[in-house]
């Protein structure tokens, strides 16, 4: 596999909050090439860029809350730090035509601002965008309604699968429009505990329930087909993510299991 591998910092958010530089040094030592941000951990984005440069990690992209993406001064700061991809991390909406249309307009306006500041806007999906409005997935409506020069994809392959689609097949559908791909593994099936696992639900995360996130190569995902599809689709970076640890491991132990699996099976093979 020729694609570089980054890690989503949200997956080690507790460690990053306690010791950002030390955590990044651990990520680098494991063999990751870059990181994707989701928060700044008390630093400015320029300070984070300096730390990453010192450690030797590429600042690939950043998940930025919608309210912040609407502020030009925030976009200017990320752009000045060299961020090429700004990502909408979360936009949960009901499958209602008017609500979805309003979201499309919000996404388009943000995308125009990102382009003005030299960045490309990506949309990061969960499973709820695979509900349909007028016979089309909400996610497909976003991508068909906003042109590819403004909006590209960051497909989260776990949630594509949970949403009922084959990740490799769905990724191929957006060939040429998928610069970043979230490689995430899981076990079990759709359940009430899912959103506790990604830190967006008030319910306590139950990692021994019907559904749990797993290190890459430890779950149900067909990793070979996803990687092959990403390479054919023109993907620039694979980004490993595991929102909550599982199987009694710490977040950093899970990160290491994932990269070791990829190194053993795909990198330089």
SULURKA-V585882 format. One record per residue. N is the residue number from 0. OMEGA is omega in whole degrees, 0 to 359 (NA if undefined). Layout:
n = [N	N]
omega = [OMEGA	OMEGA]
This chain:
n = [0	1	2	3	4	5	6	7	8	9	10	11	12	13	14	15	16	17	18	19	20	21	22	23	24	25	26	27	28	29	30	31	32	33	34	35	36	37	38	39	40	41	42	43	44	45	46	47	48	49	50	51	52	53	54	55	56	57	58	59	60	61	62	63	64	65	66	67	68	69	70	71	72	73	74	75	76	77	78	79	80	81	82	83	84	85	86	87	88	89	90	91	92	93	94	95	96	97	98	99	100	101	102	103	104	105	106	107	108	109	110	111	112	113	114	115	116	117	118	119	120	121	122	123	124	125	126	127	128	129	130	131	132	133	134	135	136	137	138	139	140	141	142	143	144	145	146	147	148	149	150	151	152	153	154	155	156	157	158	159	160	161	162	163	164	165	166	167	168	169	170	171	172	173	174	175	176	177	178	179	180	181	182	183	184	185	186	187	188	189	190	191	192	193	194	195	196	197	198	199	200	201	202	203	204	205	206	207	208	209	210	211	212	213	214	215	216	217	218	219	220	221	222	223	224	225	226	227	228	229	230	231	232	233	234	235	236	237	238	239	240	241	242	243	244	245	246	247	248	249	250	251	252	253	254	255	256	257	258	259	260	261	262	263	264	265	266	267	268]
omega = [182	186	174	185	175	178	177	187	177	182	177	187	179	179	180	178	182	184	186	183	180	178	178	177	176	179	179	181	179	180	176	182	184	177	170	182	167	188	186	170	177	179	165	180	176	178	177	179	179	178	181	177	181	181	181	177	178	171	189	190	180	168	184	180	184	181	178	179	180	182	185	182	178	177	180	180	178	180	180	178	176	179	181	184	172	190	168	186	193	175	185	181	175	179	182	188	182	180	180	177	178	177	178	181	178	179	181	180	178	181	178	178	179	180	178	182	172	179	175	177	174	174	179	185	164	180	187	174	177	166	189	171	183	174	180	174	175	181	178	177	178	186	178	184	180	188	185	176	178	186	174	189	161	184	173	191	175	184	172	180	180	178	174	180	174	185	182	180	182	177	179	178	182	177	183	182	187	184	180	179	175	177	185	182	182	173	180	183	181	182	182	185	189	188	166	183	181	171	182	183	181	178	177	179	178	184	176	182	183	185	173	177	185	170	181	181	183	185	188	185	173	186	180	182	179	180	178	179	179	180	179	183	180	179	181	182	165	180	179	179	171	190	177	178	180	177	177	182	173	177	180	176	178	178	181	177	182	183	177	176	182	178	183	189	189	188	181	177	NA]
